[in-house]
Amino acid sequence: MMRWSGVFPAATTQFAPDLSVDLAATQRVLDALVQDGVHGLVVMGTCGENNSLEPDEKLLVLQAACEAVGRRVPIVVGVSELTTPRACRFAADAARIGADALMVLPAMVYVPKPHELEAHFRAVAAASDLPIMLYNNPAAYRVNIGDDVLANLADVPSIVAIKESAADTRRFTDLRNAFGDRYVLMAGLDDVALEGLVLGASGWVSGLTSAFPVESVALVDAIARGDMATALRIYRWFMPLLHLDAEHDLVQSIKLAEQIMGRGSERVRAPRLVLQGARRDAVVAMVEMAAATRPVPTPY
């Protein structure tokens, strides 16, 4: 079932007006993305507000996701916990519930030394038989999954992929030179996605796909068939929005974009707050401009 290629939206978790988890709305968001042609889904990553969810809520969201998707595409679930034992418990629960793969982050808050980072990943890998994509985002999580750690983890067969969200696109070439095809590479930062895909990434874990899935799939398809003129046309149209993925308030911006496009609600859980004032106006203007100038036909 698990294929590390194509477009994997970093899907949002939807909340009711009282900020309880809205499972039905979350299912509608996921179903719509699948219908629009995405190749997989990442649930409860950064955009899914993993760390704003209670442990029991995470299990309910994953159960609801598996029910809504019905194995039409693979589901990759984020593993983002304060401690290694908690991460291991969730990994085991995710396998039991029906996830197809794990996206494993370093333990939150504490910044580990390389040997501690390696130990964390090894422990989570041992907690289930699911394939694992490591999530490298040094800007957000203050730790880089370096070549030394990846070299030491090469003997763990279930660690198969890396979501690379460093802004320096040289990283894709350096990883390919260092490890060949040992790890599948996934582009993880929206505004360098095309560069990552050209330089060896097999797929794209994307935030803004949640608002514009048709264009995201068209972009990746164009690159795959070598139609760089089409790919560049879509990418240049998309770029003002893709920059939002690199900002501190990416979750609020992406959920606002979803709301404008009729695909979800902008509601977020504290400490995040919905965008306000000039920032909100700027994002609304960008999304409305993008919607008015869509570069590929849409089915509706």
HUGICOR-V112664 format. One record per pair of residues at least 12 apart in sequence whose ideal C-beta (glycine too) atoms are under 7 Angstrom apart, sorted by the first residue. I is the first residue (numbers start at 1). GAP is how many residues later the second one is. D is the distance in whole Angstrom. If there is no record, write none. Layout:
I,GAP,D + I,GAP,D
This chain:
1,70,7 + 1,73,5 + 1,99,5 + 2,72,5 + 2,98,5 + 2,99,5 + 2,129,6 + 3,71,7 + 4,157,5 + 4,180,4 + 4,182,6 + 4,198,5 + 4,199,6 + 5,34,6 + 5,197,5 + 5,198,5 + 6,33,3 + 6,34,7 + 6,197,5 + 6,214,6 + 7,31,5 + 7,32,5 + 7,196,7 + 7,197,5 + 7,199,6 + 7,202,6 + 7,209,5 + 7,210,5 + 7,213,5 + 8,30,7 + 8,31,6 + 8,32,4 + 8,33,6 + 8,34,5 + 8,68,7 + 8,195,6 + 8,196,7 + 8,197,5 + 9,24,5 + 9,29,6 + 9,32,6 + 9,33,7 + 9,197,6 + 9,200,4 + 9,201,5 + 9,204,7 + 10,32,5 + 10,35,5 + 10,36,7 + 10,37,4 + 10,38,7 + 10,195,6 + 10,196,6 + 10,197,5 + 11,18,6 + 11,19,6 + 11,22,7 + 11,30,5 + 11,31,6 + 11,32,5 + 11,36,7 + 11,37,6 + 11,199,6 + 12,17,6 + 12,35,5 + 12,36,6 + 12,198,6 + 12,242,7 + 12,243,6 + 12,246,6 + 12,252,6 + 13,13,6 + 13,31,7 + 13,35,5 + 13,36,5 + 13,40,7 + 13,48,6 + 14,12,4 + 14,15,6 + 14,250,6 + 14,251,6 + 15,250,7 + 15,252,4 + 15,254,7 + 19,248,7 + 19,250,6 + 21,36,5 + 21,39,7 + 21,40,6 + 23,37,6 + 23,38,7 + 23,41,4 + 25,239,7 + 25,240,7 + 26,35,6 + 26,38,6 + 27,37,5 + 27,41,4 + 29,234,6 + 29,235,5 + 30,35,6 + 30,38,5 + 30,39,6 + 31,37,5 + 32,231,6 + 33,177,7 + 33,180,5 + 34,35,6 + 34,38,5 + 34,39,6 + 36,177,4 + 36,178,6 + 37,176,7 + 37,180,5 + 38,35,7 + 38,171,7 + 38,175,6 + 38,179,6 + 39,34,6 + 39,164,7 + 40,33,5 + 40,34,5 + 40,36,6 + 41,28,7 + 41,32,6 + 41,34,5 + 41,35,7 + 42,34,5 + 42,36,7 + 42,61,6 + 42,163,6 + 43,18,7 + 43,19,7 + 43,22,5 + 43,32,6 + 43,34,5 + 44,14,6 + 44,17,6 + 44,33,6 + 44,34,4 + 45,33,4 + 45,58,6 + 46,205,7 + 47,160,5 + 47,163,7 + 47,204,6 + 47,207,6 + 48,30,6 + 49,202,6 + 49,219,7 + 49,220,6 + 50,28,5 + 50,30,4 + 51,29,6 + 51,57,6 + 52,217,4 + 58,32,7 + 59,34,6 + 59,38,7 + 62,15,6 + 62,32,6 + 62,35,5 + 62,37,6 + 63,34,5 + 66,31,6 + 66,32,4 + 74,26,4 + 74,27,6 + 75,24,5 + 75,25,5 + 76,24,7 + 76,25,4 + 76,26,7 + 76,27,5 + 76,57,6 + 77,17,5 + 77,22,4 + 77,25,6 + 77,26,7 + 78,25,5 + 78,27,7 + 79,12,6 + 79,23,5 + 79,24,7 + 79,25,5 + 79,26,6 + 79,45,6 + 80,25,4 + 80,28,6 + 81,26,6 + 81,27,7 + 82,25,6 + 82,26,5 + 82,27,6 + 83,24,6 + 84,23,6 + 84,36,5 + 84,39,5 + 87,20,7 + 87,37,5 + 88,35,6 + 88,36,6 + 88,39,4 + 91,33,5 + 91,36,4 + 91,37,5 + 92,35,5 + 92,36,5 + 94,34,7 + 94,36,7 + 95,33,4 + 95,34,7 + 95,35,5 + 99,31,6 + 101,29,6 + 101,30,5 + 101,31,7 + 101,32,6 + 102,28,5 + 102,30,5 + 103,30,5 + 103,32,5 + 103,60,6 + 104,17,6 + 104,20,5 + 104,28,5 + 104,30,6 + 104,31,7 + 105,30,5 + 105,36,7 + 106,14,6 + 106,35,6 + 106,37,5 + 107,13,6 + 111,31,5 + 111,32,5 + 112,31,6 + 114,32,6 + 114,34,6 + 114,35,5 + 117,26,6 + 117,28,7 + 117,32,5 + 118,31,5 + 118,34,5 + 118,35,6 + 121,13,6 + 121,32,6 + 121,38,7 + 122,34,6 + 125,31,5 + 125,33,5 + 125,34,6 + 129,29,7 + 130,28,7 + 131,27,6 + 131,29,5 + 132,26,5 + 132,27,5 + 132,28,7 + 133,28,4 + 133,29,7 + 133,30,5 + 133,53,6 + 134,25,6 + 134,28,5 + 135,28,5 + 136,26,6 + 136,27,7 + 136,28,5 + 136,29,6 + 136,30,6 + 137,28,4 + 137,51,7 + 138,28,6 + 139,28,7 + 147,31,5 + 150,29,6 + 150,33,7 + 154,28,6 + 160,23,7 + 160,24,6 + 161,22,6 + 161,23,4 + 161,25,6 + 162,13,7 + 162,21,5 + 162,23,6 + 162,24,7 + 163,23,5 + 163,25,4 + 163,42,5 + 164,21,6 + 164,22,7 + 164,23,7 + 164,24,5 + 164,32,7 + 165,23,4 + 165,24,5 + 167,22,6 + 167,25,6 + 167,79,7 + 169,23,5 + 169,26,4 + 169,27,6 + 169,30,6 + 172,13,6 + 172,24,5 + 172,27,4 + 172,28,5 + 172,29,6 + 173,26,6 + 176,24,5 + 184,18,5 + 185,15,6 + 185,16,5 + 185,17,6 + 186,15,6 + 186,16,7 + 186,17,5 + 186,18,7 + 186,19,5 + 187,14,4 + 187,17,5 + 188,17,5 + 189,56,6 + 189,57,6 + 190,16,6 + 190,17,6 + 190,18,5 + 190,52,4 + 190,55,4 + 191,48,6 + 191,51,4 + 191,52,5 + 191,54,6 + 191,55,6 + 193,13,7 + 193,49,7 + 194,29,7 + 194,37,6 + 194,41,5 + 197,23,7 + 197,26,5 + 198,25,7 + 204,16,6 + 207,38,4 + 207,43,6 + 207,47,5 + 208,33,5 + 208,34,6 + 208,36,7 + 208,37,6 + 208,46,6 + 208,49,7 + 210,44,6 + 210,48,5 + 210,53,7 + 211,43,7 + 211,46,4 + 211,47,5 + 211,50,5 + 211,52,6 + 211,76,7 + 212,78,7 + 214,82,6 + 214,84,5 + 215,19,6 + 215,23,6 + 215,79,7 + 215,80,7 + 215,81,6 + 218,16,6 + 218,78,5 + 219,12,6 + 219,15,4 + 219,16,6 + 222,12,7 + 233,62,6 + 234,61,5 + 234,62,7 + 237,53,7 + 237,56,6 + 237,58,5 + 240,46,5 + 241,16,7 + 241,45,6 + 241,46,7 + 241,49,6 + 244,39,7 + 249,26,7 + 251,17,6 + 251,21,6 + 252,14,7 + 252,16,6 + 252,20,6 + 252,22,6 + 252,23,5 + 253,22,7 + 253,30,5 + 255,13,6 + 256,19,6 + 256,24,7 + 256,27,6 + 257,30,5 + 260,24,7 + 260,27,5 + 260,28,7 + 261,30,7
